[in-house]
Amino acid sequence: MGHVGRDPDTFEWVVPRLPYVVVYEVDRVQERVVVTGVFHGAQDREGGRDP
């Protein structure tokens, strides 16, 4: 589910009908999904903007 993320070993899932992106990792050893962030779709995740 989702697509390859911006950071290595992460995935991103765009929540249907909502403006959110869930960033997660898959821990295959412990067989779990670790959510590392939830962002609003309009949020600047690059963080490089000058005022």
Buried (B, 14 or more C-beta within 10 A) or exposed (E): EBEEBEEEEBBBBEEEEEEBBBBBBBEEEEEEEEEEEEBEEEEEEEEEEEE
